[in-house]
Amino acid sequence: MDLTLVQETINKIEGVLNCKVVFENDEISEIHVLANSSRSPKQIARDIESTLFAKYDYKIDKNKISIAVIQSDDMVTPKRVKLHSVLVRTLLNKIEYSVILMYDGTEYSVEGSGINTQANRKKLIAKATLEAVEKIIGQEYLFDVQDVLINTTNTVTVVTVIVNALVTGNEEALVGSAIVRKDLNEAIARATLDAINRRIEKITQ
């Protein structure tokens, strides 16, 4: 892995202001992060773990991640897109779905259908979530689903969504994750929002 690229990737995670990655014998020995108070250190550490695994196929020991949080007096709490509901119905080879998001007190929904394969089901929910976000922003063709990954460790299942974003002509990969609590489809939608919420804040400011 390239040290500069790893640091640039971590710096894109929501809440991270700057980071320093230390390599020893081609392995990451330490990650030092300076973060603002918009998110908890636990959330940021989880995103670092998921991002390194999803983008570089590298599993980092969470004990190697050190996060220092600083307060900002002029930091304004941003409006965030929240998941309202995900509804899915299967009809033999067909899947019908509905994703509803909430933003600033208003509902934004996307409905659709597609072929009922395991791989397509995951991407359809993530894609519908992105389309609802594009409704909120008022712009089309900003986001695309690159992949939806599901990993289980012991009794915990985590969904990781990789989103390609194209904003002002610049393409970048965004990564988000969410723990599966009761419903896999809801976790996919939450992971998708986790990937792009920081980008939404910058676009809507």
C-alpha distance (Angstrom), angle and dihedral (degrees) to the residues before:
residue distance angle dihedral
M1 . . .
D2 3.76 . .
L3 3.82 111.8 .
T4 3.81 94.3 -145.1
L5 3.81 93.4 48.8
V6 3.81 92.1 48.7
Q7 3.81 91.6 51.6
E8 3.81 91.8 46.3
T9 3.81 89.7 51.2
I10 3.80 93.5 50.5
N11 3.81 90.8 46.5
K12 3.83 88.6 60.9
I13 3.81 92.3 60.6
E14 3.79 113.4 107.1
G15 3.78 112.9 -95.4
V16 3.81 95.4 18.3
L17 3.81 115.4 122.4
N18 3.79 98.3 174.7
C19 3.79 140.2 -20.4
K20 3.79 142.0 -162.4
V21 3.80 120.4 -152.2
V22 3.81 119.7 -161.8
F23 3.82 119.6 -155.6
E24 3.79 125.2 -161.2
N25 3.82 121.6 178.7
D26 3.81 90.9 -11.8
E27 3.82 90.9 -55.8
I28 3.80 129.8 105.9
S29 3.80 106.7 -108.8
E30 3.82 98.9 171.1
I31 3.80 140.1 10.9
H32 3.80 116.5 -166.1
V33 3.81 115.9 -168.6
L34 3.79 132.0 -171.1
A35 3.80 109.2 -158.0
N36 3.78 139.8 174.2
S37 3.80 122.9 -122.8
S38 3.82 96.8 -102.9
R39 3.82 91.2 101.0
S40 3.78 136.4 23.5
P41 3.82 120.3 -99.7
K42 3.81 88.4 -119.2
Q43 3.81 91.6 58.5
I44 3.79 92.3 47.3
A45 3.81 92.4 48.2
R46 3.80 90.1 50.0
D47 3.81 90.9 51.6
I48 3.81 91.2 49.4
E49 3.81 90.1 52.5
S50 3.83 92.6 48.0
T51 3.80 94.0 44.2
L52 3.80 95.1 51.0
F53 3.79 91.0 47.2
A54 3.82 95.9 45.4
K55 3.80 97.6 42.7
Y56 3.82 103.0 31.1
D57 3.83 102.6 19.1
Y58 3.81 87.0 -123.0
K59 3.80 123.4 140.7
I60 3.80 111.5 -150.0
D61 3.78 124.1 -162.4
K62 3.82 105.2 -119.0
N63 3.82 88.8 -140.1
K64 3.80 88.1 68.7
I65 3.82 91.2 62.0
S66 3.81 116.3 90.1
I67 3.81 119.0 -174.3
A68 3.79 127.4 -169.2
V69 3.82 116.7 -167.8
I70 3.80 122.9 -152.8
Q71 3.78 126.6 -168.5
S72 3.79 122.2 -125.8
D73 3.79 117.4 -156.6
D74 3.80 93.0 -160.2
M75 3.78 96.4 46.0
V76 3.80 110.6 124.2
T77 3.79 117.7 -152.1
P78 3.81 104.0 -115.6
K79 3.78 124.9 -134.9
R80 3.77 109.1 -107.8
V81 3.76 133.0 -158.3
K82 3.80 110.4 -116.2
L83 3.77 131.3 -163.0
H84 3.79 114.2 -114.5
S85 3.80 102.0 176.0
V86 3.81 147.0 -28.4
L87 3.80 119.7 -151.0
V88 3.81 122.7 -172.8
R89 3.80 129.4 -179.6
T90 3.81 125.4 -178.5
L91 3.81 123.2 -151.1
L92 3.81 108.5 -177.9
N93 3.82 104.1 -77.9
K94 3.80 93.6 0.7
I95 3.78 132.3 79.7
E96 3.80 123.3 -162.0
Y97 3.79 119.0 -163.8
S98 3.78 143.2 178.4
V99 3.81 127.7 -166.6
I100 3.82 120.9 -170.2
L101 3.80 122.3 -169.7
M102 3.80 130.9 -173.3
Y103 3.79 124.1 -140.3
D104 3.78 126.3 169.0
G105 3.82 91.1 -18.2
T106 3.82 95.5 -50.4
E107 3.82 128.9 110.1
Y108 3.81 121.0 -131.2
S109 3.80 117.9 -171.4
V110 3.79 137.9 -174.3
E111 3.80 124.6 -168.4
G112 3.77 129.7 -174.3
S113 3.78 148.6 131.3
G114 3.78 139.7 -128.6
I115 3.77 146.8 158.4
N116 3.79 112.9 -47.8
T117 3.80 101.9 -124.7
Q118 3.80 121.7 136.2
A119 3.80 94.0 -117.4
N120 3.80 94.1 44.7
R121 3.83 94.3 48.7
K122 3.79 91.1 59.9
K123 3.79 94.3 47.8
L124 3.82 94.2 44.5
I125 3.81 92.0 59.0
A126 3.81 92.3 46.9
K127 3.81 91.4 45.8
A128 3.82 92.5 49.2
T129 3.81 89.4 51.1
L130 3.80 90.1 52.8
E131 3.81 92.0 47.8
A132 3.81 90.0 52.8
V133 3.81 89.2 50.9
E134 3.81 90.1 51.1
K135 3.82 87.6 54.3
I136 3.80 88.7 54.6
I137 3.79 92.3 49.5
G138 3.80 93.0 41.8
Q139 3.81 94.0 -129.7
E140 3.80 131.5 105.6
Y141 3.80 130.7 -145.7
L142 3.81 96.5 27.8
F143 3.80 99.7 121.4
D144 3.79 138.8 34.8
V145 3.80 132.0 -178.3
Q146 3.79 112.5 -115.0
D147 3.78 98.4 176.3
V148 3.80 145.4 -23.4
L149 3.80 114.9 -145.3
I150 3.80 127.4 -169.9
N151 3.80 119.5 -162.7
T152 3.80 128.5 178.1
T153 3.80 123.5 -158.2
N154 3.80 115.2 -177.6
T155 3.82 102.0 -49.4
V156 3.81 98.1 -20.9
T157 3.81 121.7 93.5
V158 3.81 117.8 -164.6
V159 3.79 127.4 -167.5
T160 3.80 117.8 -150.3
V161 3.81 119.9 -168.2
I162 3.79 122.9 -166.3
V163 3.80 113.8 -157.6
N164 3.79 127.8 -170.5
A165 3.80 112.0 -143.4
L166 3.79 126.5 -164.6
V167 3.80 110.8 -166.9
T168 3.83 123.8 163.7
G169 3.78 89.3 -14.6
N170 3.81 95.0 -54.6
E171 3.79 119.7 117.5
E172 3.79 121.6 -151.9
A173 3.80 138.7 163.9
L174 3.81 117.4 -121.0
V175 3.79 123.6 -165.3
G176 3.79 129.4 -159.2
S177 3.78 135.1 170.9
A178 3.79 140.3 -165.7
I179 3.78 136.0 -178.5
V180 3.81 116.0 -116.8
R181 3.78 105.7 -119.8
K182 3.81 108.2 164.7
D183 3.80 107.0 -28.5
L184 3.82 127.2 40.9
N185 3.81 93.5 -156.3
E186 3.81 92.1 54.7
A187 3.81 89.5 49.5
I188 3.81 90.1 52.8
A189 3.80 90.6 52.3
R190 3.82 91.9 46.6
A191 3.81 91.8 49.0
T192 3.81 89.7 50.1
L193 3.80 90.9 52.8
D194 3.80 90.0 45.8
A195 3.81 88.2 57.6
I196 3.79 97.2 51.7
N197 3.82 108.9 24.8
R198 3.79 92.5 94.7
R199 3.82 90.2 51.4
I200 3.81 90.5 48.3
E201 3.80 90.4 54.7
K202 3.82 91.3 55.3
I203 3.82 93.4 46.6
T204 3.81 95.0 47.6
Q205 3.81 96.5 44.3
